[in-house]
Protein backbone atom coordinates (compact mmCIF):
# COMPACT_ATOMS: atom_id res chain seq x y z
CA UNK A 1 0.00 0.00 0.00
CA UNK A 2 1.37 3.43 -0.86
CA UNK A 3 2.59 5.53 2.02
CA UNK A 4 1.08 8.97 2.40
CA UNK A 5 3.36 12.02 2.13
CA UNK A 6 6.52 10.43 3.47
CA UNK A 7 9.91 12.07 3.43
CA UNK A 8 12.73 9.54 3.62
CA UNK A 9 15.38 10.34 6.17
CA UNK A 10 18.64 11.56 4.69
CA UNK A 11 20.76 10.20 7.51
CA UNK A 12 23.05 7.39 6.39
CA UNK A 13 21.68 3.91 6.87
CA UNK A 14 23.04 2.10 9.91
CA UNK A 15 25.54 -0.70 9.33
CA UNK A 16 23.96 -3.98 8.32
CA UNK A 17 25.66 -5.70 11.25
CA UNK A 18 23.90 -3.38 13.67
CA UNK A 19 20.53 -4.10 12.11
CA UNK A 20 21.21 -7.84 12.15
CA UNK A 21 22.08 -7.57 15.84
CA UNK A 22 18.65 -5.99 16.44
CA UNK A 23 16.96 -9.29 15.64
CA UNK A 24 18.83 -11.18 18.34
CA UNK A 25 18.50 -8.36 20.84
CA UNK A 26 14.77 -8.09 20.23
CA UNK A 27 14.44 -11.78 21.05
CA UNK A 28 16.39 -11.28 24.29
CA UNK A 29 14.34 -8.20 25.19
CA UNK A 30 11.09 -10.11 24.64
CA UNK A 31 12.32 -12.96 26.87
CA UNK A 32 13.55 -10.74 29.71
CA UNK A 33 10.66 -8.26 29.64
CA UNK A 34 8.12 -11.09 29.94
CA UNK A 35 9.93 -13.02 32.69
CA UNK A 36 7.20 -12.01 35.14
CA UNK A 37 8.08 -13.88 38.31
CA UNK A 38 4.74 -13.03 39.89
CA UNK A 39 2.59 -14.49 37.07
CA UNK A 40 1.94 -17.94 38.61
CA UNK A 41 1.32 -16.50 42.09
CA UNK A 42 -0.58 -13.32 41.20
CA UNK A 43 -3.78 -14.34 43.00
CA UNK A 44 -1.91 -15.32 46.21
CA UNK A 45 0.01 -12.02 45.94
CA UNK A 46 -3.21 -10.02 45.86
CA UNK A 47 -4.94 -12.16 48.49
CA UNK A 48 -2.13 -12.91 50.95
CA UNK A 49 0.19 -9.91 50.64
CA UNK A 50 -2.38 -7.33 49.57
CA UNK A 51 -5.37 -8.64 51.50
CA UNK A 52 -7.72 -7.84 48.60
CA UNK A 53 -11.10 -9.31 47.78
CA UNK A 54 -11.82 -10.63 44.28
CA UNK A 55 -14.00 -7.58 43.66
CA UNK A 56 -11.04 -5.33 44.46
CA UNK A 57 -8.70 -7.42 42.31
CA UNK A 58 -10.92 -7.06 39.24
CA UNK A 59 -11.44 -3.37 39.99
CA UNK A 60 -7.67 -2.91 39.94
CA UNK A 61 -7.44 -4.73 36.63
CA UNK A 62 -10.18 -2.55 35.16
CA UNK A 63 -8.22 0.51 36.28
CA UNK A 64 -5.06 -0.92 34.71
CA UNK A 65 -6.83 -1.58 31.41
CA UNK A 66 -8.37 1.90 31.30
CA UNK A 67 -5.00 3.55 31.89
CA UNK A 68 -3.49 1.25 29.27
CA UNK A 69 -6.18 2.27 26.80
CA UNK A 70 -5.55 5.97 27.42
CA UNK A 71 -1.78 5.54 27.02
CA UNK A 72 -1.52 3.08 24.09
CA UNK A 73 -1.84 5.50 21.20
CA UNK A 74 0.02 8.44 22.86
CA UNK A 75 2.98 6.18 23.64
CA UNK A 76 2.87 4.85 20.09
CA UNK A 77 3.20 8.42 18.89
CA UNK A 78 6.18 8.83 21.24
CA UNK A 79 7.82 5.85 19.51
CA UNK A 80 7.14 7.32 16.07
CA UNK A 81 8.54 10.71 17.13
CA UNK A 82 11.58 9.77 19.23
CA UNK A 83 12.40 6.25 18.08
CA UNK A 84 11.21 2.71 18.72
CA UNK A 85 14.29 1.60 20.69
CA UNK A 86 13.89 4.54 23.09
CA UNK A 87 10.24 3.68 23.65
CA UNK A 88 10.97 -0.02 24.25
CA UNK A 89 13.93 0.64 26.54
CA UNK A 90 12.16 3.30 28.56
CA UNK A 91 9.06 1.09 28.85
CA UNK A 92 11.06 -1.81 30.32
CA UNK A 93 12.68 0.48 32.88
CA UNK A 94 9.30 1.93 33.86
CA UNK A 95 7.86 -1.58 34.39
CA UNK A 96 10.86 -2.44 36.58
CA UNK A 97 10.08 0.61 38.73
CA UNK A 98 6.39 -0.40 38.90
CA UNK A 99 7.36 -3.86 40.19
CA UNK A 100 9.37 -2.33 43.02
CA UNK A 101 6.52 0.03 43.86
CA UNK A 102 3.95 -2.80 43.85
CA UNK A 103 5.99 -4.89 46.26
CA UNK A 104 6.75 -2.01 48.62
CA UNK A 105 3.63 -1.73 50.81
CA UNK A 106 0.37 -3.75 50.96
CA UNK A 107 -1.84 -0.67 50.61
CA UNK A 108 -4.59 -0.20 48.02
CA UNK A 109 -3.49 3.37 47.09
CA UNK A 110 0.02 2.02 46.41
CA UNK A 111 -1.45 -0.74 44.23
CA UNK A 112 -3.57 1.78 42.30
CA UNK A 113 -0.49 3.92 41.62
CA UNK A 114 1.63 0.88 40.69
CA UNK A 115 -0.99 -0.36 38.23
CA UNK A 116 -0.92 3.02 36.47
CA UNK A 117 2.89 2.95 36.23
CA UNK A 118 2.72 -0.62 34.90
CA UNK A 119 0.23 0.50 32.27
CA UNK A 120 2.46 3.34 31.06
CA UNK A 121 5.48 1.04 30.82
CA UNK A 122 3.64 -1.68 28.92
CA UNK A 123 2.12 0.88 26.57
CA UNK A 124 5.58 2.25 25.76
CA UNK A 125 6.69 -1.23 24.72
CA UNK A 126 3.44 -2.29 23.01
CA UNK A 127 3.55 -1.75 19.26
CA UNK A 128 7.02 -0.16 19.39
CA UNK A 129 8.86 -3.49 19.62
CA UNK A 130 6.88 -4.95 16.70
CA UNK A 131 7.41 -1.77 14.67
CA UNK A 132 11.15 -1.91 15.41
CA UNK A 133 11.27 -5.55 14.30
CA UNK A 134 9.36 -4.93 11.05
CA UNK A 135 11.32 -1.79 10.13
CA UNK A 136 14.58 -3.66 10.78
CA UNK A 137 13.51 -6.39 8.35
CA UNK A 138 12.40 -3.74 5.86
CA UNK A 139 15.78 -2.00 6.03
CA UNK A 140 17.44 -5.37 5.41
CA UNK A 141 15.11 -6.11 2.46
CA UNK A 142 13.57 -9.10 4.27
CA UNK A 143 9.95 -8.07 4.87
CA UNK A 144 8.76 -11.51 3.74
CA UNK A 145 10.28 -12.94 6.93
CA UNK A 146 7.95 -10.87 9.13
CA UNK A 147 5.53 -13.71 10.07
CA UNK A 148 8.44 -15.97 10.99
CA UNK A 149 10.18 -13.27 13.05
CA UNK A 150 6.97 -12.28 14.85
CA UNK A 151 6.36 -15.94 15.68
CA UNK A 152 9.92 -16.19 17.01
CA UNK A 153 9.46 -13.08 19.16
CA UNK A 154 6.16 -14.42 20.47
CA UNK A 155 7.90 -17.71 21.29
CA UNK A 156 10.61 -15.78 23.20
CA UNK A 157 7.89 -13.93 25.09
CA UNK A 158 6.25 -17.21 26.07
CA UNK A 159 9.59 -18.73 27.03
CA UNK A 160 10.10 -15.74 29.34
CA UNK A 161 6.65 -16.29 30.84
CA UNK A 162 7.49 -19.96 31.48
CA UNK A 163 10.84 -19.13 33.06
CA UNK A 164 9.29 -16.38 35.16
CA UNK A 165 6.42 -18.57 36.36
CA UNK A 166 8.67 -21.45 37.42
CA UNK A 167 11.22 -19.15 39.07
CA UNK A 168 8.51 -17.12 40.78
CA UNK A 169 6.91 -20.23 42.26
CA UNK A 170 10.25 -21.25 43.80
CA UNK A 171 10.91 -17.73 45.09
CA UNK A 172 7.42 -17.49 46.59
CA UNK A 173 7.81 -20.85 48.34
CA UNK A 174 11.19 -19.86 49.79
CA UNK A 175 10.74 -16.15 50.56
CA UNK A 176 7.02 -15.37 50.35
CA UNK A 177 4.64 -14.08 47.67
CA UNK A 178 5.97 -10.52 47.87
CA UNK A 179 9.46 -11.34 46.57
CA UNK A 180 8.62 -12.51 43.04
CA UNK A 181 7.14 -9.06 42.41
CA UNK A 182 10.24 -7.30 43.73
CA UNK A 183 12.79 -9.53 41.97
CA UNK A 184 11.16 -9.38 38.55
CA UNK A 185 12.56 -5.86 38.31
CA UNK A 186 15.98 -7.40 37.56
CA UNK A 187 15.23 -9.01 34.17
CA UNK A 188 13.23 -5.92 33.20
CA UNK A 189 16.25 -3.74 33.97
CA UNK A 190 18.36 -5.95 31.70
CA UNK A 191 15.75 -5.72 28.94
CA UNK A 192 15.75 -1.93 29.13
CA UNK A 193 19.54 -1.72 28.84
CA UNK A 194 19.56 -4.10 25.86
CA UNK A 195 16.80 -2.19 24.06
CA UNK A 196 18.52 1.17 24.44
CA UNK A 197 21.64 -0.34 22.86
CA UNK A 198 19.87 -1.37 19.65
CA UNK A 199 20.21 0.37 16.28
CA UNK A 200 17.29 2.48 15.10
CA UNK A 201 16.53 1.42 11.49
CA UNK A 202 16.02 4.09 8.82
CA UNK A 203 12.36 4.71 8.17
CA UNK A 204 10.06 7.13 6.43
CA UNK A 205 9.17 10.13 8.52
CA UNK A 206 6.26 12.50 8.34
CA UNK A 207 6.65 15.61 6.23
CA UNK A 208 7.86 18.74 7.99
CA UNK A 209 4.33 20.07 8.40
CA UNK A 210 3.32 16.81 10.09
CA UNK A 211 6.37 16.83 12.37
CA UNK A 212 5.29 20.17 13.80
CA UNK A 213 3.55 18.67 16.79
CA UNK A 214 2.85 15.57 18.79
CA UNK A 215 -0.93 15.88 18.49
CA UNK A 216 -0.72 16.14 14.70
CA UNK A 217 1.37 12.96 14.57
CA UNK A 218 -1.11 11.23 16.84
CA UNK A 219 -4.15 12.28 14.82
CA UNK A 220 -2.40 11.28 11.59
CA UNK A 221 -1.89 7.73 12.83
CA UNK A 222 -5.51 7.41 13.87
CA UNK A 223 -6.71 8.87 10.57
CA UNK A 224 -4.78 6.18 8.69
CA UNK A 225 -6.47 3.52 10.80
CA UNK A 226 -9.90 5.01 10.10
CA UNK A 227 -9.26 5.28 6.35
CA UNK A 228 -8.03 1.69 5.84
CA UNK A 229 -11.06 -0.66 5.81
CA UNK A 230 -9.03 -3.83 5.26
CA UNK A 231 -6.79 -2.93 8.21
CA UNK A 232 -9.87 -2.41 10.39
CA UNK A 233 -11.27 -5.83 9.44
CA UNK A 234 -7.99 -7.59 10.29
CA UNK A 235 -7.69 -5.69 13.56
CA UNK A 236 -11.29 -6.48 14.55
CA UNK A 237 -10.70 -10.21 14.02
CA UNK A 238 -7.53 -10.16 16.10
CA UNK A 239 -8.91 -7.94 18.87
CA UNK A 240 -12.32 -9.60 19.32
CA UNK A 241 -10.97 -13.13 19.68
CA UNK A 242 -7.98 -12.06 21.81
CA UNK A 243 -10.34 -10.35 24.27
CA UNK A 244 -12.09 -13.61 25.14
CA UNK A 245 -8.88 -15.67 25.14
CA UNK A 246 -7.12 -13.22 27.46
CA UNK A 247 -9.59 -13.88 30.27
CA UNK A 248 -8.39 -17.50 30.44
CA UNK A 249 -5.29 -16.11 32.20
CA UNK A 250 -7.44 -14.78 35.05
CA UNK A 251 -9.90 -17.65 35.34
CA UNK A 252 -7.73 -20.74 35.03
CA UNK A 253 -6.49 -20.59 38.65
CA UNK A 254 -10.09 -20.52 39.89
CA UNK A 255 -10.94 -23.54 37.70
CA UNK A 256 -7.92 -25.44 39.01
CA UNK A 257 -9.03 -24.78 42.58
CA UNK A 258 -12.60 -25.80 41.67
CA UNK A 259 -11.47 -29.25 40.48
CA UNK A 260 -9.17 -29.82 43.45
CA UNK A 261 -5.70 -29.11 42.03
CA UNK A 262 -3.38 -27.82 44.81
CA UNK A 263 -1.93 -24.31 44.72
CA UNK A 264 1.60 -25.69 44.48
CA UNK A 265 0.79 -27.08 41.02
CA UNK A 266 -0.53 -23.79 39.60
CA UNK A 267 2.95 -22.77 38.47
CA UNK A 268 3.40 -25.99 36.51
CA UNK A 269 0.08 -25.46 34.73
CA UNK A 270 1.03 -21.86 33.94
CA UNK A 271 4.38 -23.02 32.58
CA UNK A 272 2.66 -25.72 30.51
CA UNK A 273 0.42 -23.09 28.97
CA UNK A 274 3.47 -21.11 27.91
CA UNK A 275 5.41 -24.14 26.64
CA UNK A 276 2.44 -25.25 24.54
CA UNK A 277 2.30 -21.80 22.92
CA UNK A 278 6.06 -21.93 22.27
CA UNK A 279 5.65 -25.33 20.58
CA UNK A 280 2.71 -24.05 18.52
CA UNK A 281 4.57 -20.96 17.31
CA UNK A 282 7.76 -22.91 16.63
CA UNK A 283 5.80 -25.18 14.27
CA UNK A 284 3.51 -22.49 12.88
CA UNK A 285 4.27 -23.30 9.19
CA UNK A 286 3.41 -26.95 9.87
CA UNK A 287 0.07 -26.01 11.45
CA UNK A 288 -0.70 -23.66 8.55
CA UNK A 289 -0.12 -26.49 6.09
CA UNK A 290 -2.15 -28.92 8.20
CA UNK A 291 -5.05 -26.45 8.33
CA UNK A 292 -4.71 -25.85 4.56
CA UNK A 293 -3.95 -22.17 4.90
CA UNK A 294 -3.29 -19.40 7.38
CA UNK A 295 -6.90 -18.21 7.22
CA UNK A 296 -8.27 -21.64 8.15
CA UNK A 297 -5.83 -21.81 11.04
CA UNK A 298 -7.04 -18.38 12.18
CA UNK A 299 -10.63 -19.69 12.21
CA UNK A 300 -9.68 -22.80 14.18
CA UNK A 301 -7.68 -20.83 16.74
CA UNK A 302 -10.67 -18.51 17.22
CA UNK A 303 -13.07 -21.39 17.84
CA UNK A 304 -10.82 -23.45 20.13
CA UNK A 305 -10.85 -21.06 23.15
CA UNK A 306 -14.62 -20.61 22.93
CA UNK A 307 -15.31 -24.33 22.83
CA UNK A 308 -12.76 -24.96 25.59
CA UNK A 309 -14.43 -22.44 27.91
CA UNK A 310 -17.82 -24.03 27.29
CA UNK A 311 -16.37 -27.47 28.12
CA UNK A 312 -14.64 -26.12 31.25
CA UNK A 313 -17.97 -24.82 32.54
CA UNK A 314 -19.36 -28.36 32.48
CA UNK A 315 -16.44 -30.46 33.75
CA UNK A 316 -15.12 -31.24 37.23
CA UNK A 317 -12.30 -33.45 35.93
CA UNK A 318 -8.84 -32.22 36.91
CA UNK A 319 -7.08 -33.81 33.93
CA UNK A 320 -9.61 -32.57 31.38
CA UNK A 321 -9.55 -29.09 32.92
CA UNK A 322 -5.78 -28.84 32.54
CA UNK A 323 -5.94 -29.97 28.90
CA UNK A 324 -8.74 -27.53 28.04
CA UNK A 325 -6.96 -24.62 29.76
CA UNK A 326 -3.77 -25.34 27.81
CA UNK A 327 -5.72 -25.64 24.53
CA UNK A 328 -7.59 -22.36 25.10
CA UNK A 329 -4.41 -20.47 25.97
CA UNK A 330 -2.37 -21.97 23.12
CA UNK A 331 -4.92 -21.30 20.40
CA UNK A 332 -6.29 -17.99 21.64
CA UNK A 333 -3.06 -16.30 22.70
CA UNK A 334 -0.99 -17.74 19.85
CA UNK A 335 -3.06 -16.09 17.08
CA UNK A 336 -1.38 -12.65 16.67
CA UNK A 337 1.51 -13.81 14.40
CA UNK A 338 -1.07 -15.05 11.90
CA UNK A 339 -2.12 -11.43 11.32
CA UNK A 340 1.18 -9.59 11.71
CA UNK A 341 2.35 -9.56 8.10
CA UNK A 342 -1.07 -8.66 6.67
CA UNK A 343 -1.55 -5.82 9.19
CA UNK A 344 1.97 -4.36 8.84
CA UNK A 345 1.78 -4.29 5.04
CA UNK A 346 -1.15 -1.89 5.34
CA UNK A 347 0.65 0.62 7.58
CA UNK A 348 3.23 3.20 6.38
CA UNK A 349 6.43 3.05 8.39
CA UNK A 350 6.14 6.57 9.83
CA UNK A 351 2.76 5.61 11.36
CA UNK A 352 3.46 1.98 12.24
CA UNK A 353 3.96 2.24 16.02
CA UNK A 354 1.00 4.60 16.39
CA UNK A 355 -1.40 2.42 14.39
CA UNK A 356 -0.23 -0.82 16.06
CA UNK A 357 -0.75 0.85 19.41
CA UNK A 358 -4.28 1.79 18.31
CA UNK A 359 -4.98 -1.90 17.66
CA UNK A 360 -3.56 -2.79 21.07
CA UNK A 361 -5.61 -0.02 22.66
CA UNK A 362 -8.80 -1.45 21.16
CA UNK A 363 -8.02 -4.86 22.67
CA UNK A 364 -7.28 -3.25 26.03
CA UNK A 365 -10.55 -1.31 26.07
CA UNK A 366 -12.52 -4.43 25.12
CA UNK A 367 -11.02 -6.39 28.02
CA UNK A 368 -11.65 -3.51 30.43
CA UNK A 369 -15.30 -3.41 29.33
CA UNK A 370 -15.66 -7.12 30.12
CA UNK A 371 -13.99 -7.09 33.54
CA UNK A 372 -16.95 -5.72 35.56
CA UNK A 373 -19.31 -8.29 34.03
CA UNK A 374 -16.85 -11.08 34.72
CA UNK A 375 -16.48 -9.96 38.33
CA UNK A 376 -20.25 -9.83 38.81
CA UNK A 377 -20.69 -13.28 37.27
CA UNK A 378 -17.91 -14.75 39.39
CA UNK A 379 -19.75 -13.61 42.51
CA UNK A 380 -22.54 -15.95 41.37
CA UNK A 381 -20.78 -18.89 39.76
CA UNK A 382 -17.54 -19.78 38.02
CA UNK A 383 -19.25 -22.29 35.65
CA UNK A 384 -21.78 -19.60 34.61
CA UNK A 385 -18.89 -17.21 33.91
CA UNK A 386 -17.04 -19.78 31.80
CA UNK A 387 -20.20 -20.63 29.85
CA UNK A 388 -20.92 -16.94 29.20
CA UNK A 389 -17.42 -16.31 27.88
CA UNK A 390 -17.52 -19.46 25.75
CA UNK A 391 -20.77 -18.38 24.13
CA UNK A 392 -19.41 -14.88 23.60
CA UNK A 393 -16.32 -16.41 22.00
CA UNK A 394 -18.42 -18.31 19.47
CA UNK A 395 -20.29 -15.12 18.55
CA UNK A 396 -17.17 -13.01 18.02
CA UNK A 397 -15.40 -15.81 16.12
CA UNK A 398 -18.26 -15.86 13.63
CA UNK A 399 -18.96 -12.12 13.47
CA UNK A 400 -15.39 -10.79 13.31
CA UNK A 401 -13.85 -13.30 10.88
CA UNK A 402 -11.61 -11.54 8.35
CA UNK A 403 -11.84 -12.71 4.70
CA UNK A 404 -9.36 -15.46 3.86
CA UNK A 405 -7.81 -13.39 1.08
CA UNK A 406 -6.57 -10.80 3.59
CA UNK A 407 -4.88 -13.34 5.85
CA UNK A 408 -3.53 -15.81 3.26
CA UNK A 409 -1.94 -13.16 1.02
CA UNK A 410 1.86 -13.17 0.88
C-alpha positions in Angstrom: 0.0 0.0 0.0 1.4 3.4 -0.9 2.6 5.5 2.0 1.1 9.0 2.4 3.4 12.0 2.1 6.5 10.4 3.5 9.9 12.1 3.4 12.7 9.5 3.6 15.4 10.3 6.2 18.6 11.6 4.7 20.8 10.2 7.5 23.1 7.4 6.4 21.7 3.9 6.9 23.0 2.1 9.9 25.5 -0.7 9.3 24.0 -4.0 8.3 25.7 -5.7 11.3 23.9 -3.4 13.7 20.5 -4.1 12.1 21.2 -7.8 12.1 22.1 -7.6 15.8 18.7 -6.0 16.4 17.0 -9.3 15.6 18.8 -11.2 18.3 18.5 -8.4 20.8 14.8 -8.1 20.2 14.4 -11.8 21.1 16.4 -11.3 24.3 14.3 -8.2 25.2 11.1 -10.1 24.6 12.3 -13.0 26.9 13.5 -10.7 29.7 10.7 -8.3 29.6 8.1 -11.1 29.9 9.9 -13.0 32.7 7.2 -12.0 35.1 8.1 -13.9 38.3 4.7 -13.0 39.9 2.6 -14.5 37.1 1.9 -17.9 38.6 1.3 -16.5 42.1 -0.6 -13.3 41.2 -3.8 -14.3 43.0 -1.9 -15.3 46.2 0.0 -12.0 45.9 -3.2 -10.0 45.9 -4.9 -12.2 48.5 -2.1 -12.9 51.0 0.2 -9.9 50.6 -2.4 -7.3 49.6 -5.4 -8.6 51.5 -7.7 -7.8 48.6 -11.1 -9.3 47.8 -11.8 -10.6 44.3 -14.0 -7.6 43.7 -11.0 -5.3 44.5 -8.7 -7.4 42.3 -10.9 -7.1 39.2 -11.4 -3.4 40.0 -7.7 -2.9 39.9 -7.4 -4.7 36.6 -10.2 -2.6 35.2 -8.2 0.5 36.3 -5.1 -0.9 34.7 -6.8 -1.6 31.4 -8.4 1.9 31.3 -5.0 3.6 31.9 -3.5 1.2 29.3 -6.2 2.3 26.8 -5.5 6.0 27.4 -1.8 5.5 27.0 -1.5 3.1 24.1 -1.8 5.5 21.2 0.0 8.4 22.9 3.0 6.2 23.6 2.9 4.9 20.1 3.2 8.4 18.9 6.2 8.8 21.2 7.8 5.8 19.5 7.1 7.3 16.1 8.5 10.7 17.1 11.6 9.8 19.2 12.4 6.3 18.1 11.2 2.7 18.7 14.3 1.6 20.7 13.9 4.5 23.1 10.2 3.7 23.6 11.0 0.0 24.2 13.9 0.6 26.5 12.2 3.3 28.6 9.1 1.1 28.9 11.1 -1.8 30.3 12.7 0.5 32.9 9.3 1.9 33.9 7.9 -1.6 34.4 10.9 -2.4 36.6 10.1 0.6 38.7 6.4 -0.4 38.9 7.4 -3.9 40.2 9.4 -2.3 43.0 6.5 0.0 43.9 3.9 -2.8 43.9 6.0 -4.9 46.3 6.7 -2.0 48.6 3.6 -1.7 50.8 0.4 -3.8 51.0 -1.8 -0.7 50.6 -4.6 -0.2 48.0 -3.5 3.4 47.1 0.0 2.0 46.4 -1.5 -0.7 44.2 -3.6 1.8 42.3 -0.5 3.9 41.6 1.6 0.9 40.7 -1.0 -0.4 38.2 -0.9 3.0 36.5 2.9 2.9 36.2 2.7 -0.6 34.9 0.2 0.5 32.3 2.5 3.3 31.1 5.5 1.0 30.8 3.6 -1.7 28.9 2.1 0.9 26.6 5.6 2.2 25.8 6.7 -1.2 24.7 3.4 -2.3 23.0 3.6 -1.8 19.3 7.0 -0.2 19.4 8.9 -3.5 19.6 6.9 -4.9 16.7 7.4 -1.8 14.7 11.1 -1.9 15.4 11.3 -5.5 14.3 9.4 -4.9 11.0 11.3 -1.8 10.1 14.6 -3.7 10.8 13.5 -6.4 8.3 12.4 -3.7 5.9 15.8 -2.0 6.0 17.4 -5.4 5.4 15.1 -6.1 2.5 13.6 -9.1 4.3 9.9 -8.1 4.9 8.8 -11.5 3.7 10.3 -12.9 6.9 7.9 -10.9 9.1 5.5 -13.7 10.1 8.4 -16.0 11.0 10.2 -13.3 13.1 7.0 -12.3 14.8 6.4 -15.9 15.7 9.9 -16.2 17.0 9.5 -13.1 19.2 6.2 -14.4 20.5 7.9 -17.7 21.3 10.6 -15.8 23.2 7.9 -13.9 25.1 6.2 -17.2 26.1 9.6 -18.7 27.0 10.1 -15.7 29.3 6.6 -16.3 30.8 7.5 -20.0 31.5 10.8 -19.1 33.1 9.3 -16.4 35.2 6.4 -18.6 36.4 8.7 -21.4 37.4 11.2 -19.2 39.1 8.5 -17.1 40.8 6.9 -20.2 42.3 10.2 -21.3 43.8 10.9 -17.7 45.1 7.4 -17.5 46.6 7.8 -20.9 48.3 11.2 -19.9 49.8 10.7 -16.1 50.6 7.0 -15.4 50.4 4.6 -14.1 47.7 6.0 -10.5 47.9 9.5 -11.3 46.6 8.6 -12.5 43.0 7.1 -9.1 42.4 10.2 -7.3 43.7 12.8 -9.5 42.0 11.2 -9.4 38.5 12.6 -5.9 38.3 16.0 -7.4 37.6 15.2 -9.0 34.2 13.2 -5.9 33.2 16.2 -3.7 34.0 18.4 -5.9 31.7 15.7 -5.7 28.9 15.7 -1.9 29.1 19.5 -1.7 28.8 19.6 -4.1 25.9 16.8 -2.2 24.1 18.5 1.2 24.4 21.6 -0.3 22.9 19.9 -1.4 19.7 20.2 0.4 16.3 17.3 2.5 15.1 16.5 1.4 11.5 16.0 4.1 8.8 12.4 4.7 8.2 10.1 7.1 6.4 9.2 10.1 8.5 6.3 12.5 8.3 6.7 15.6 6.2 7.9 18.7 8.0 4.3 20.1 8.4 3.3 16.8 10.1 6.4 16.8 12.4 5.3 20.2 13.8 3.5 18.7 16.8 2.9 15.6 18.8 -0.9 15.9 18.5 -0.7 16.1 14.7 1.4 13.0 14.6 -1.1 11.2 16.8 -4.1 12.3 14.8 -2.4 11.3 11.6 -1.9 7.7 12.8 -5.5 7.4 13.9 -6.7 8.9 10.6 -4.8 6.2 8.7 -6.5 3.5 10.8 -9.9 5.0 10.1 -9.3 5.3 6.4 -8.0 1.7 5.8 -11.1 -0.7 5.8 -9.0 -3.8 5.3 -6.8 -2.9 8.2 -9.9 -2.4 10.4 -11.3 -5.8 9.4 -8.0 -7.6 10.3 -7.7 -5.7 13.6 -11.3 -6.5 14.5 -10.7 -10.2 14.0 -7.5 -10.2 16.1 -8.9 -7.9 18.9 -12.3 -9.6 19.3 -11.0 -13.1 19.7 -8.0 -12.1 21.8 -10.3 -10.4 24.3 -12.1 -13.6 25.1 -8.9 -15.7 25.1 -7.1 -13.2 27.5 -9.6 -13.9 30.3 -8.4 -17.5 30.4 -5.3 -16.1 32.2 -7.4 -14.8 35.1 -9.9 -17.7 35.3 -7.7 -20.7 35.0 -6.5 -20.6 38.7 -10.1 -20.5 39.9 -10.9 -23.5 37.7 -7.9 -25.4 39.0 -9.0 -24.8 42.6 -12.6 -25.8 41.7 -11.5 -29.3 40.5 -9.2 -29.8 43.5 -5.7 -29.1 42.0 -3.4 -27.8 44.8 -1.9 -24.3 44.7 1.6 -25.7 44.5 0.8 -27.1 41.0 -0.5 -23.8 39.6 3.0 -22.8 38.5 3.4 -26.0 36.5 0.1 -25.5 34.7 1.0 -21.9 33.9 4.4 -23.0 32.6 2.7 -25.7 30.5 0.4 -23.1 29.0 3.5 -21.1 27.9 5.4 -24.1 26.6 2.4 -25.2 24.5 2.3 -21.8 22.9 6.1 -21.9 22.3 5.7 -25.3 20.6 2.7 -24.0 18.5 4.6 -21.0 17.3 7.8 -22.9 16.6 5.8 -25.2 14.3 3.5 -22.5 12.9 4.3 -23.3 9.2 3.4 -26.9 9.9 0.1 -26.0 11.4 -0.7 -23.7 8.6 -0.1 -26.5 6.1 -2.2 -28.9 8.2 -5.1 -26.5 8.3 -4.7 -25.8 4.6 -3.9 -22.2 4.9 -3.3 -19.4 7.4 -6.9 -18.2 7.2 -8.3 -21.6 8.1 -5.8 -21.8 11.0 -7.0 -18.4 12.2 -10.6 -19.7 12.2 -9.7 -22.8 14.2 -7.7 -20.8 16.7 -10.7 -18.5 17.2 -13.1 -21.4 17.8 -10.8 -23.5 20.1 -10.8 -21.1 23.2 -14.6 -20.6 22.9 -15.3 -24.3 22.8 -12.8 -25.0 25.6 -14.4 -22.4 27.9 -17.8 -24.0 27.3 -16.4 -27.5 28.1 -14.6 -26.1 31.2 -18.0 -24.8 32.5 -19.4 -28.4 32.5 -16.4 -30.5 33.8 -15.1 -31.2 37.2 -12.3 -33.4 35.9 -8.8 -32.2 36.9 -7.1 -33.8 33.9 -9.6 -32.6 31.4 -9.6 -29.1 32.9 -5.8 -28.8 32.5 -5.9 -30.0 28.9 -8.7 -27.5 28.0 -7.0 -24.6 29.8 -3.8 -25.3 27.8 -5.7 -25.6 24.5 -7.6 -22.4 25.1 -4.4 -20.5 26.0 -2.4 -22.0 23.1 -4.9 -21.3 20.4 -6.3 -18.0 21.6 -3.1 -16.3 22.7 -1.0 -17.7 19.8 -3.1 -16.1 17.1 -1.4 -12.6 16.7 1.5 -13.8 14.4 -1.1 -15.1 11.9 -2.1 -11.4 11.3 1.2 -9.6 11.7 2.3 -9.6 8.1 -1.1 -8.7 6.7 -1.5 -5.8 9.2 2.0 -4.4 8.8 1.8 -4.3 5.0 -1.2 -1.9 5.3 0.6 0.6 7.6 3.2 3.2 6.4 6.4 3.0 8.4 6.1 6.6 9.8 2.8 5.6 11.4 3.5 2.0 12.2 4.0 2.2 16.0 1.0 4.6 16.4 -1.4 2.4 14.4 -0.2 -0.8 16.1 -0.7 0.9 19.4 -4.3 1.8 18.3 -5.0 -1.9 17.7 -3.6 -2.8 21.1 -5.6 0.0 22.7 -8.8 -1.4 21.2 -8.0 -4.9 22.7 -7.3 -3.3 26.0 -10.6 -1.3 26.1 -12.5 -4.4 25.1 -11.0 -6.4 28.0 -11.7 -3.5 30.4 -15.3 -3.4 29.3 -15.7 -7.1 30.1 -14.0 -7.1 33.5 -17.0 -5.7 35.6 -19.3 -8.3 34.0 -16.8 -11.1 34.7 -16.5 -10.0 38.3 -20.3 -9.8 38.8 -20.7 -13.3 37.3 -17.9 -14.8 39.4 -19.8 -13.6 42.5 -22.5 -15.9 41.4 -20.8 -18.9 39.8 -17.5 -19.8 38.0 -19.3 -22.3 35.6 -21.8 -19.6 34.6 -18.9 -17.2 33.9 -17.0 -19.8 31.8 -20.2 -20.6 29.8 -20.9 -16.9 29.2 -17.4 -16.3 27.9 -17.5 -19.5 25.7 -20.8 -18.4 24.1 -19.4 -14.9 23.6 -16.3 -16.4 22.0 -18.4 -18.3 19.5 -20.3 -15.1 18.6 -17.2 -13.0 18.0 -15.4 -15.8 16.1 -18.3 -15.9 13.6 -19.0 -12.1 13.5 -15.4 -10.8 13.3 -13.8 -13.3 10.9 -11.6 -11.5 8.3 -11.8 -12.7 4.7 -9.4 -15.5 3.9 -7.8 -13.4 1.1 -6.6 -10.8 3.6 -4.9 -13.3 5.9 -3.5 -15.8 3.3 -1.9 -13.2 1.0 1.9 -13.2 0.9 
